[in-house]
Amino acid sequence: MIPPFNEFGELPPGVHEATFAEVVRRFGHNDRRRMLLACLSYALKQLSAAGAECVYVGGSFVTAREYPGDIDAVWLPGSRCDRGRLGPEFLDEAGSLRPEADIPGLHLFADLLGGILAVDWLSQVRAPAKRRKGVVLLRLHKAGAEALNP
């Protein structure tokens, strides 16, 4: 469940698990946000098909900001991920994982450390504020590809 925004227009600190449908309902209230959700849906379908574990979503997209510039997210491959099933957006010319997927509208990073990067990086509020904000967790094994359409 995605909690209400706090006084800063952010999710309260912590990891808030949700389905993609909940993310669409909560954050897809204008054309810009729906376009970004379509980009995220595309990435989630590929990651889900490859057996990736989950995606953490943060940044201005999961705030009260009306028109975020992009979606900041981190995905965890997990032990069942078949990287050979990922598209070229996720791989470099040598077939290794790109640090950041090449998908417009997304800053989508692979976290090979099992969630450490995801929660720490996405929950930081830019300086000079010294607080944490919440992130949304999407578990990919719970959703079939049909559930990832905006």
MOBEL-V881606 format. One record per backbone hydrogen bond with DSSP energy under -1.0 kcal/mol. CO is the residue of the C=O (numbers start at 0). NH is the residue of the N-H. Records with the same first field share a line. If there is no record, write none. Layout:
CO->NH ; NH
//
This chain:
5->8
8->63
9->5
10->133
13->134
15->136
18->22
19->23
20->24
21->25
22->26
23->27
29->33
30->34
31->35
32->36
33->37
34->38
35->39
36->40
37->41
38->42
39->43
40->44
41->45
42->46
43->47
44->48
45->49
46->51
47->50
49->81
52->139
53->75
54->137
55->73
56->135
58->61
59->62
70->106
71->57
72->108
73->55
74->110
75->52 ; 53
81->84
82->85
86->89
88->101
89->97
91->94
95->91
98->109
100->102
102->105
104->70
106->72
107->100
108->74
114->118
115->119
116->120
117->121
118->122
122->132
125->128
130->124
134->15
135->56
136->17
137->54
139->142
143->146
144->147
//
